[in-house]
Amino acid sequence: MSSTEELLKRLGVFIDAGTLRLALTHRSYAYENGGIPTNERLEFLGDSILGFSVTDALYRDNPTLPEGDLAKRRSAVVSTRALAGIGRSLGIGDYIYLGQGEKLTEGKNKASILADTMEALIGATYVSNDIETARQLVMRLIGPLLKDAAALGAGTDWKTSIQELAAGRQLGSIYYAVEGSGPDHARTFVAVLQIGGTAYGKGSGHSKKEAEQEAAADAWRKLSGAEAKVSGAESAPENATAAPSEPAAGS
């Protein structure tokens, strides 16, 4: 466990020692230590603060954007994927109190655990300070994502986005071929997304859902980047049958 002083320095906020420890206590650790309190209540609080802060910023900064687009952008930046990315950039995983089982399966790198802990830290910031301090933390963390048009373009529901894109080009039906490997406690899944019988994207994750989302994101990026090359409804990128690239580590 690294020094929490460094963590607070990275976050740029004050959180009292007891509240900070609670924010970093995963349920797996709590279970193995006599059922002590977990960070789930702080996570619940932080989730609400995060959602409001992002919604407020989007509403004020985009006066002409319709409700549907505002909702898609909010979904993109408050998603597990986005929060986990922020958590990794801050090195949050090194500070989380995890049970032995989660340690053995690299729980400190799991997107769900990192995202939940980020929300708990937002909640802890509010408890130790006030709503404005928590809001400022959210904007420091999320602000760069709000300005990233590429990240917001398809939102984070990549499966819906690729379905809409494939339907618009009449590429054919979508099918996810998913295979799992490894022991039950450390299962890994690999998904290949096929559209009209052609492989377009590949992804991996600790669950089928995560692997499918990664495969959909991979396919969406490829098809979006190849849009200028598509000349007809039944056309596909020239490299559509090539082995798709592996998803970025930790994505």
Phi, psi and chi 1 to 4 in degrees:
 res  aa     phi    psi   chi1   chi2   chi3   chi4
   1 MET       -  123.8 -177.0   68.1   61.6      -
   2 SER   -79.3  165.1  -57.0      -      -      -
   3 SER   -64.6  130.1  169.2      -      -      -
   4 THR   -72.2  -16.2   51.9      -      -      -
   5 GLU   -61.8  -38.9  -69.0 -177.7    5.6      -
   6 GLU   -67.2  -38.2  176.6   61.0   27.3      -
   7 LEU   -62.2  -46.3  172.6   59.0      -      -
   8 LEU   -63.7  -34.0  -67.8  177.0      -      -
   9 LYS   -64.9  -40.8 -175.9  177.2  179.2 -179.5
  10 ARG   -66.3  -39.3  -64.3  177.0 -169.0  176.4
  11 LEU   -74.8  -28.5  -67.9  171.9      -      -
  12 GLY    75.6   28.6      -      -      -      -
  13 VAL  -138.9  165.1  -64.0      -      -      -
  14 PHE  -100.9  131.9  164.0   78.7      -      -
  15 ILE  -135.7  127.4  -58.3  175.9      -      -
  16 ASP   -63.9  153.9   70.8   81.9      -      -
  17 ALA   -56.4  -43.6      -      -      -      -
  18 GLY   -65.7  -43.6      -      -      -      -
  19 THR   -68.4  -36.1  -55.8      -      -      -
  20 LEU   -65.9  -44.5  178.6   58.3      -      -
  21 ARG   -61.3  -40.2 -176.3  179.7  178.5   87.9
  22 LEU   -62.9  -41.6 -179.1   60.2      -      -
  23 ALA   -63.5  -24.6      -      -      -      -
  24 LEU  -100.0    4.3  -63.1  170.7      -      -
  25 THR   -93.9  104.8  -58.7      -      -      -
  26 HIS   -76.7  153.3 -173.9 -103.2      -      -
  27 ARG   -61.6  -27.9   63.7  177.1  177.0  -89.8
  28 SER   -65.6  -38.0   61.5      -      -      -
  29 TYR   -71.0  -42.6 -179.4   88.4      -      -
  30 ALA   -60.9  -41.4      -      -      -      -
  31 TYR   -63.3  -40.1  175.7   77.5      -      -
  32 GLU   -79.9   -5.8  -67.2  179.9    7.1      -
  33 ASN  -123.0   44.1  -72.8  -88.5      -      -
  34 GLY    80.3   19.6      -      -      -      -
  35 GLY    71.5   37.1      -      -      -      -
  36 ILE   -67.9  163.4   61.0  175.9      -      -
  37 PRO   -58.7  148.1  -26.0   36.3      -      -
  38 THR  -108.6  179.4   74.4      -      -      -
  39 ASN   -86.4    7.9   63.3    1.7      -      -
  40 GLU   -68.0  -34.6  -68.8  176.6  -12.2      -
  41 ARG   -67.8  -40.5  -79.5  170.0   51.4   85.7
  42 LEU   -67.0  -34.8  -75.1  174.1      -      -
  43 GLU   -61.5  -44.5  174.8 -163.4  -25.7      -
  44 PHE   -58.6  -44.5  170.0   77.9      -      -
  45 LEU   -66.4  -46.9 -179.9   61.1      -      -
  46 GLY   -63.5  -34.3      -      -      -      -
  47 ASP   -60.6  -42.0  175.7   65.2      -      -
  48 SER   -67.4  -42.0  -64.5      -      -      -
  49 ILE   -64.9  -42.9  -64.1  169.4      -      -
  50 LEU   -59.4  -50.0  171.6   66.0      -      -
  51 GLY   -61.1  -44.3      -      -      -      -
  52 PHE   -65.4  -44.9  169.8   76.9      -      -
  53 SER   -61.6  -43.5  -60.1      -      -      -
  54 VAL   -69.0  -42.2  169.7      -      -      -
  55 THR   -61.1  -43.9  -59.6      -      -      -
  56 ASP   -60.8  -45.4  178.1   64.9      -      -
  57 ALA   -64.7  -43.3      -      -      -      -
  58 LEU   -64.3  -41.9  -74.1  169.6      -      -
  59 TYR   -62.9  -44.4  179.8   82.9      -      -
  60 ARG   -73.8  -35.8  -65.5  177.6 -174.6  -83.3
  61 ASP   -87.3  -10.2  -64.5  -17.6      -      -
  62 ASN  -132.6   69.9  -58.3  -84.3      -      -
  63 PRO   -63.6  -18.3   23.5  -35.0      -      -
  64 THR  -108.7   -1.8   62.5      -      -      -
  65 LEU   -77.6  129.7 -153.6   61.2      -      -
  66 PRO   -68.4  162.4   23.4  -33.4      -      -
  67 GLU   -56.2  -41.4 -177.9  -89.9  -16.6      -
  68 GLY   -60.9  -41.9      -      -      -      -
  69 ASP   -70.2  -36.9  -69.8  -20.7      -      -
  70 LEU   -61.8  -42.1  -70.8  172.3      -      -
  71 ALA   -65.2  -40.2      -      -      -      -
  72 LYS   -65.1  -41.4  177.9  174.1  -77.6 -167.8
  73 ARG   -66.8  -40.5  -65.8 -166.7  175.7 -162.0
  74 ARG   -62.1  -44.0  179.1  178.6   60.4 -169.8
  75 SER   -58.3  -37.0  175.2      -      -      -
  76 ALA   -65.0  -40.4      -      -      -      -
  77 VAL   -94.9  -11.9  -61.8      -      -      -
  78 VAL  -107.2   12.2  -56.9      -      -      -
  79 SER   -74.2  162.8   67.5      -      -      -
  80 THR   -57.0  -42.6  -64.1      -      -      -
  81 ARG   -60.1  -47.5 -178.8 -170.3 -178.5   97.6
  82 ALA   -66.4  -45.9      -      -      -      -
  83 LEU   -65.1  -39.1  -69.6  174.7      -      -
  84 ALA   -63.7  -38.3      -      -      -      -
  85 GLY   -61.9  -41.3      -      -      -      -
  86 ILE   -64.9  -43.5  -67.2  170.3      -      -
  87 GLY   -59.9  -40.8      -      -      -      -
  88 ARG   -65.8  -40.7  -70.3 -168.7 -177.2   96.1
  89 SER   -64.5  -27.8   69.4      -      -      -
  90 LEU   -91.5   -7.2  -66.7  171.3      -      -
  91 GLY    70.8   30.9      -      -      -      -
  92 ILE   -60.2  -34.0  -63.8  -63.8      -      -
  93 GLY   -56.3  -30.9      -      -      -      -
  94 ASP   -70.8  -12.2  -67.5  -27.1      -      -
  95 TYR  -107.5   -8.2  -61.0   90.3      -      -
  96 ILE   -78.6  135.0  -56.0  174.2      -      -
  97 TYR   -83.0  112.4  -68.3   92.6      -      -
  98 LEU  -120.2  151.6  -64.2  168.6      -      -
  99 GLY   -72.1  166.7      -      -      -      -
 100 GLN   -61.3  -37.5  -69.5  -56.5  -47.9      -
 101 GLY   -61.8  -43.8      -      -      -      -
 102 GLU   -69.1  -33.8  -73.2  -66.7   -7.3      -
 103 LYS   -63.3  -42.1  -73.7 -178.3  179.5  179.0
 104 LEU   -67.1  -26.8  -69.1  173.5      -      -
 105 THR  -104.6   24.9   57.2      -      -      -
 106 GLU    56.8   45.3  -79.3  -65.7  -64.5      -
 107 GLY   -58.3  -27.6      -      -      -      -
 108 LYS   -67.9  -13.2   69.7  176.2 -174.2  177.9
 109 ASN  -106.7   -1.7  -69.8  -40.3      -      -
 110 LYS   -72.5  133.5  -70.5 -178.0 -179.7  177.8
 111 ALA   -59.2  -42.5      -      -      -      -
 112 SER   -64.3  -41.3   59.4      -      -      -
 113 ILE   -69.0  -42.2  -68.2  178.3      -      -
 114 LEU   -63.7  -43.9  -72.6  168.9      -      -
 115 ALA   -64.7  -44.6      -      -      -      -
 116 ASP   -62.4  -39.0  -69.3  -13.4      -      -
 117 THR   -68.6  -36.8  -55.9      -      -      -
 118 MET   -61.0  -42.7  -73.1  -54.8  -53.8      -
 119 GLU   -64.4  -39.6  -70.2  179.6  -22.3      -
 120 ALA   -63.7  -37.1      -      -      -      -
 121 LEU   -68.2  -34.4  -72.7  167.6      -      -
 122 ILE   -65.3  -43.8  -66.4  169.4      -      -
 123 GLY   -62.5  -40.7      -      -      -      -
 124 ALA   -65.5  -35.0      -      -      -      -
 125 THR   -63.3  -41.3  -60.2      -      -      -
 126 TYR   -64.2  -46.4  166.8   71.8      -      -
 127 VAL   -62.1  -38.5  169.5      -      -      -
 128 SER   -85.0  -13.0  -68.6      -      -      -
 129 ASN  -133.8 -103.9  -60.5  -84.4      -      -
 130 ASP  -161.4  176.3   50.2   42.9      -      -
 131 ILE   -64.3  -35.4 -172.9   62.9      -      -
 132 GLU   -68.1  -39.6 -178.9   56.6   23.4      -
 133 THR   -63.9  -41.2  -57.7      -      -      -
 134 ALA   -66.2  -40.2      -      -      -      -
 135 ARG   -63.9  -41.6 -171.0 -166.8   67.4   79.9
 136 GLN   -63.7  -37.7  -70.3  177.4    5.1      -
 137 LEU   -62.3  -45.6  172.2   62.7      -      -
 138 VAL   -57.2  -45.4  168.9      -      -      -
 139 MET   -69.7  -32.0  -63.4  -42.7  -61.7      -
 140 ARG   -66.1  -38.4  -76.2 -160.2  -56.7  -84.8
 141 LEU   -78.7  -42.1  -61.6  174.1      -      -
 142 ILE   -94.6  -25.4  -59.9  -65.5      -      -
 143 GLY   -45.5  -49.3      -      -      -      -
 144 PRO   -59.5  -35.0  -27.5   37.8      -      -
 145 LEU   -68.8  -33.8  -66.0 -179.5      -      -
 146 LEU   -64.4  -23.0  -69.6  173.3      -      -
 147 LYS   -96.3   -1.7  -63.0  178.4  175.4   62.7
 148 ASP   -92.8   95.7 -172.4  -12.2      -      -
 149 ALA   -60.7  -36.9      -      -      -      -
 150 ALA   -64.1  -41.8      -      -      -      -
 151 ALA   -68.0  -29.7      -      -      -      -
 152 LEU   -90.0  -17.1  -62.5  173.0      -      -
 153 GLY   -55.9  -49.4      -      -      -      -
 154 ALA  -103.9    3.7      -      -      -      -
 155 GLY    66.0 -156.0      -      -      -      -
 156 THR  -115.7   -2.7   53.0      -      -      -
 157 ASP   -86.9   74.2 -173.5   -1.0      -      -
 158 TRP   -64.0  -29.6  -63.8  107.3      -      -
 159 LYS   -65.1  -40.3  -67.7 -179.3   70.3  172.4
 160 THR   -69.5  -40.9  -62.0      -      -      -
 161 SER   -62.9  -43.2  -64.0      -      -      -
 162 ILE   -71.7  -31.1 -168.5   64.4      -      -
 163 GLN   -65.1  -42.5 -173.0  171.3  -10.5      -
 164 GLU   -65.4  -41.6  -67.5  173.1  -12.2      -
 165 LEU   -66.4  -44.9 -169.4  153.3      -      -
 166 ALA   -64.4  -38.9      -      -      -      -
 167 ALA   -66.7  -39.7      -      -      -      -
 168 GLY   -62.9  -31.0      -      -      -      -
 169 ARG   -98.1   -0.4  -63.9 -167.8 -166.9  171.6
 170 GLN    55.0   48.9  -59.4  177.5    9.8      -
 171 LEU   -83.6  -13.9  -64.1  177.7      -      -
 172 GLY   117.1 -178.2      -      -      -      -
 173 SER   -73.7  155.0   60.3      -      -      -
 174 ILE  -103.1  137.6  -71.1  178.1      -      -
 175 TYR  -143.3  134.6  172.6   72.3      -      -
 176 TYR  -106.5  117.6  -68.1   88.3      -      -
 177 ALA   -94.2  113.4      -      -      -      -
 178 VAL  -118.3  133.3 -176.5      -      -      -
 179 GLU  -128.0  139.7  -66.4 -174.9   -1.7      -
 180 GLY  -110.6  152.6      -      -      -      -
 181 SER  -149.2  161.4   61.3      -      -      -
 182 GLY    92.3  168.7      -      -      -      -
 183 PRO   -67.4  162.7   25.1  -35.0      -      -
 184 ASP   -57.3  -35.6  -69.7  -18.7      -      -
 185 HIS   -81.3   -9.3   68.8  -83.3      -      -
 186 ALA  -142.2   49.2      -      -      -      -
 187 ARG   -72.6  139.2 -159.7  103.8  170.7  119.3
 188 THR  -124.8  137.0  -61.7      -      -      -
 189 PHE  -117.9  143.4  -64.7   88.6      -      -
 190 VAL  -124.0  127.9  174.9      -      -      -
 191 ALA  -118.7  137.9      -      -      -      -
 192 VAL  -117.5  124.0  175.3      -      -      -
 193 LEU   -92.0  122.5  169.9   58.3      -      -
 194 GLN  -112.3  134.4  -60.7  177.1    6.4      -
 195 ILE  -124.0  117.8  -52.9  176.6      -      -
 196 GLY    61.1   30.4      -      -      -      -
 197 GLY    85.7   -0.6      -      -      -      -
 198 THR  -109.9  134.5  -60.6      -      -      -
 199 ALA   -75.5  126.2      -      -      -      -
 200 TYR  -118.5  -24.4  -80.1   85.5      -      -
 201 GLY  -153.1  156.0      -      -      -      -
 202 LYS  -138.7  143.9 -175.8  176.9 -177.7 -179.7
 203 GLY  -153.2  162.0      -      -      -      -
 204 SER  -137.4  161.8   61.9      -      -      -
 205 GLY  -179.1  178.4      -      -      -      -
 206 HIS   -84.7   -2.9  -66.8  -69.2      -      -
 207 SER  -142.6  161.5   68.2      -      -      -
 208 LYS   -61.6  -41.0  -69.9 -178.0  178.8  179.9
 209 LYS   -61.0  -45.1 -179.2  178.7  178.6 -179.5
 210 GLU   -63.7  -42.4 -174.4  177.5  -13.3      -
 211 ALA   -64.2  -41.3      -      -      -      -
 212 GLU   -66.4  -39.4  -71.7  174.9   -7.1      -
 213 GLN   -62.4  -41.5  -75.9  -77.8   -2.6      -
 214 GLU   -64.8  -40.3  -70.4  -65.4  -27.4      -
 215 ALA   -65.4  -40.4      -      -      -      -
 216 ALA   -65.1  -40.7      -      -      -      -
 217 ALA   -64.2  -41.4      -      -      -      -
 218 ASP   -61.5  -45.4 -173.7   31.9      -      -
 219 ALA   -66.6  -41.2      -      -      -      -
 220 TRP   -61.5  -43.1 -172.7   88.4      -      -
 221 ARG   -63.9  -41.8  -66.2 -172.0 -171.5   99.3
 222 LYS   -65.9  -46.6  -72.0  177.3  179.6  175.7
 223 LEU   -68.1  -36.5  -76.8  169.2      -      -
 224 SER   -68.1  -40.6  -64.6      -      -      -
 225 GLY   -69.5  -25.9      -      -      -      -
 226 ALA   -96.7    7.7      -      -      -      -
 227 GLU   -56.8  -38.0 -174.0  166.5    5.5      -
 228 ALA   -67.9  -21.9      -      -      -      -
 229 LYS   -85.4  -15.5  -61.0  178.3 -177.5  178.5
 230 VAL   -79.4  119.1  179.2      -      -      -
 231 SER  -105.8  -14.7   57.0      -      -      -
 232 GLY  -146.9  168.6      -      -      -      -
 233 ALA   -61.9  -33.4      -      -      -      -
 234 GLU   -95.6    2.2  -62.0  -60.8  -34.5      -
 235 SER   -75.0  155.7  -61.2      -      -      -
 236 ALA  -136.0  158.3      -      -      -      -
 237 PRO   -56.7  147.8  -22.9   32.5      -      -
 238 GLU   -58.8  -32.3  -66.1  177.2   -4.4      -
 239 ASN   -99.1   21.9   63.7  -12.4      -      -
 240 ALA   -61.5  -31.4      -      -      -      -
 241 THR   -90.2   -4.6   56.9      -      -      -
 242 ALA   -70.1  156.8      -      -      -      -
 243 ALA   -62.9  122.8      -      -      -      -
 244 PRO   -66.8  150.4   25.1  -33.0      -      -
 245 SER   -69.3  153.7   61.5      -      -      -
 246 GLU   -72.5  146.2  -65.7  -67.4  -27.2      -
 247 PRO   -66.1  154.0   23.6  -33.2      -      -
 248 ALA   -60.3  144.3      -      -      -      -
 249 ALA   -59.1  132.0      -      -      -      -
 250 GLY    80.0    0.8      -      -      -      -
 251 SER   -79.0      -   61.3      -      -      -
